[in-house]
Each structure stands twice: as C-alpha cells, then as structure tokens.
C-alpha cells in the first residue's frame, strides 16, 4: 500500500465521522476531542520521554481542560491550571522531586493539545452559528494545507524554514493563503454574523496560524529527532501530525471572534 493510497483511505474513513461529530456537537464532540487528545498526548510524551513527563498529570489536566470547555472558557482554563499542582503531587507521591524539564513538558502537553482542542469545542459551543464556525475553520485549514502542498510541489523555490521544515515554501504559503482567506467570506455570506472585513480577517488569521502550528510541531520533532509523531494514521503519520495546524487556528479564531463580539 503506497503512502498516497493509505492517506486517501484514512481520510475517506475518518472525515465523515469527524464531520458527523462536529455536526452533533455537545458531548459527542467533547468525546472526539478527548480521544484525539489522549492519542496526541501519548505521541508527545513518547517523543519527550527522556524529559520524564508526569503522565498522569498531563492526561488528567488535559481531560479536565476538555470537559471544562463544555461549560465555557473559564472552566477550560481551570482544568488546564490543575495540571501544574497535579504534576507536583504525583511526583511527590512517587517519592521523586519534580524537575523543571519534567513539569514543563507535562504542562506543554496540556496547554498545546488540551487548550488547542478545547478552543475547537468552544467554537462549536458558540450560541450563534457554532457548527458553521467550526466547520469553516476546518475547511479553511484543509484548503490552506491542500493548496500549499500542491503549489509547493509545483512552484516552490524559496524555503520558509529550511532548518525546521524543508518542504515548506513561500510559494506554497502564498497559495494556501489565497485558498484560505475566502472560505469564511463565502461561509458567512448573508448570515449577518460577520462583516466582510471581519470574515476576511478570520481567513487571514487561519492562513497564518495554521502554518505556524505546523512549523511549531516540526521544530519539536526535529529537536527530539523524529520524522513523524506516530503511525496511527498510516500515511498521515501520527495524530499530532494531523492536529498541529488546528491547535493554533482554533485558539486564534476563537479570540478573534471574541474581539469582534461574535463569541
């Protein structure tokens, strides 16, 4: 089975399920987020095992963050902040002294993955157009990734970050931006939800934060010396390899919409 075929098969199986759970929202979406988060956290903590992350604290803090998101951003933050004392308590219970590195990588997991996915849940929970908003973010990221990959392969000449992610080019970024920016405009056209400048601004923020999220994960993988975060999604790599852009775009989109008064 070639990598391309496996990527297509995995996408064909998982995409309808993901879209169905996004449509259902509520605890169905929280459940999806929890499953994705646990897998992604496992990948992160395996990659950083030499730093000895406090696994129970990371998993518990992330779970609390995602469950809290069902009641609002304040509860999501409360869940996240539980990670730090839990890391200390679990280390102390094991008779070990928590190190800066172990606690830092533990909290990184809850912040990066837990809060990142929690903000996708918060987007779905918006009182007005929650489903359409989250779907728009997903489609904009998909459009950006697809066009950036295609244009980078055909037209790419100038590397964005050759030491971090040699495959990313400025030509691909430009094509991805052109693809992502109009998505919110067409999605919200005639909905009396965002003005035209606001919808274009949302598209621009997604177009920028998605690649930044990808580069962040690439930098982390390069630092620990791995190519993919895992193999669970076959040709797609690991869960983190699929979520990296969303972990940044969800947060950025939510607070931009908050600034616009839409969240």
C-alpha positions, 0 to 999 in steps of 0.5 A, spaced: 500 500 500 503 506 497 503 512 502 498 516 497 493 510 497 493 509 505 492 517 506 486 517 501 483 511 505 484 514 512 481 520 510 475 517 506 474 513 513 475 518 518 472 525 515 465 523 515 465 521 522 469 527 524 464 531 520 458 527 523 461 529 530 462 536 529 455 536 526 452 533 533 456 537 537 455 537 545 458 531 548 459 527 542 464 532 540 467 533 547 468 525 546 472 526 539 476 531 542 478 527 548 480 521 544 484 525 539 487 528 545 489 522 549 492 519 542 496 526 541 498 526 548 501 519 548 505 521 541 508 527 545 510 524 551 513 518 547 517 523 543 519 527 550 520 521 554 527 522 556 524 529 559 520 524 564 513 527 563 508 526 569 503 522 565 498 522 569 498 529 570 498 531 563 492 526 561 488 528 567 489 536 566 488 535 559 481 531 560 479 536 565 481 542 560 476 538 555 470 537 559 471 544 562 470 547 555 463 544 555 461 549 560 465 555 557 472 558 557 473 559 564 472 552 566 477 550 560 482 554 563 481 551 570 482 544 568 488 546 564 491 550 571 490 543 575 495 540 571 501 544 574 499 542 582 497 535 579 504 534 576 507 536 583 503 531 587 504 525 583 511 526 583 511 527 590 507 521 591 512 517 587 517 519 592 521 523 586 522 531 586 519 534 580 524 537 575 523 543 571 524 539 564 519 534 567 513 539 569 514 543 563 513 538 558 507 535 562 504 542 562 506 543 554 502 537 553 496 540 556 496 547 554 498 545 546 493 539 545 488 540 551 487 548 550 488 547 542 482 542 542 478 545 547 478 552 543 475 547 537 469 545 542 468 552 544 467 554 537 462 549 536 459 551 543 458 558 540 450 560 541 450 563 534 452 559 528 457 554 532 457 548 527 458 553 521 464 556 525 467 550 526 466 547 520 469 553 516 475 553 520 476 546 518 475 547 511 479 553 511 485 549 514 484 543 509 484 548 503 490 552 506 494 545 507 491 542 500 493 548 496 500 549 499 502 542 498 500 542 491 503 549 489 509 547 493 510 541 489 509 545 483 512 552 484 516 552 490 523 555 490 524 559 496 524 555 503 520 558 509 524 554 514 529 550 511 532 548 518 525 546 521 521 544 515 524 543 508 518 542 504 515 548 506 515 554 501 513 561 500 510 559 494 506 554 497 504 559 503 502 564 498 497 559 495 494 556 501 493 563 503 489 565 497 485 558 498 484 560 505 482 567 506 475 566 502 472 560 505 469 564 511 467 570 506 463 565 502 461 561 509 458 567 512 455 570 506 448 573 508 448 570 515 449 577 518 454 574 523 460 577 520 462 583 516 466 582 510 472 585 513 471 581 519 470 574 515 476 576 511 480 577 517 478 570 520 481 567 513 487 571 514 488 569 521 487 561 519 492 562 513 497 564 518 496 560 524 495 554 521 502 554 518 505 556 524 502 550 528 505 546 523 512 549 523 511 549 531 510 541 531 516 540 526 521 544 530 519 539 536 520 533 532 526 535 529 529 537 536 527 530 539 529 527 532 523 524 529 520 524 522 513 523 524 509 523 531 506 516 530 503 511 525 496 511 527 494 514 521 498 510 516 500 515 511 498 521 515 503 519 520 501 520 527 495 524 530 499 530 532 501 530 525 494 531 523 492 536 529 498 541 529 495 546 524 488 546 528 491 547 535 493 554 533 487 556 528 482 554 533 485 558 539 486 564 534 479 564 531 476 563 537 479 570 540 478 573 534 471 572 534 471 574 541 474 581 539 469 582 534 463 580 539 461 574 535 463 569 541 
